[in-house]
Amino acid sequence: GQQVMQIPQYQHVQEGEDFTTYCNSSTTLSNIQWYKQRPGGHPVFLIQLVKSGEVKKQKRLTFQFGEAKKNSSLHITATQTTDVGTYFCAGPPGNTGKLIFGQGTTLQVKP
Amino acid sequence: KAGVTQTPRYLIKTRGQQVTLSCSPISGHRSVSWYQQTPGQGLQFLFEYFSETQRNKGNFPGRFSGRQFSNSRSEMNVSTLELGDSALYLCASSSDGLGAQHFGDGTRLSIL
């Protein structure tokens, strides 16, 4: 079936280091969305990318959508303790109309 | 604008019982989706309702059902509860179903 895979599952970094999580789909995605879930909280929408090769930035966060619209990445520059949480990518494969979430990458930041 | 509201926040049930969860979407949002979140399986899509019609369904047994009312509020029902149904159930609303999802705080269901 359609799957959206994320790697790594966990990442521990020292505050100030960079962090990247990757998202890969077995099929083409019409768009890719990124969410952040803080411990004990609910997923919060961060951004949506629609175009092939699109790159968007939000302060220290950089989001990319692959040329084939099957992969995406989220890069955080100079992590802070406030970046702690689980980052999910999600997208609707093909014309399924379903939003499929990746398993998430949990980020821990050591001060 | 008020966010997505889910009730109740916590529920404890026993095996074999049934449960109904409620979700009030953001005003103006016609799409409501339900997800099950567990540590081992992540966020699993249950179903999506749009204008009172189930538009998409995930791979869950028929014990999981839902409905949407004319005011876009949605309910999810789980019958014959099993231990494995213990999870955080999240509801999300959006304007069209495939765009940005706005999640509620969830209902944490524990099955004893």
Interface residues (C-beta under 8 A of the other chain):
Chain A: G1 S30 N31 Q33 Y35 G41 H42 P43 V44 F45 Q48 F88 A90 P92 T96 G97 K98 L99 I100 F101 G102 Q103 G104
Chain B: S33 Y35 G42 L43 Q44 F45 E48 R55 N56 G58 N59 L90 A92 G97 L98 G99 A100 Q101 H102 F103 G104 D105 G106
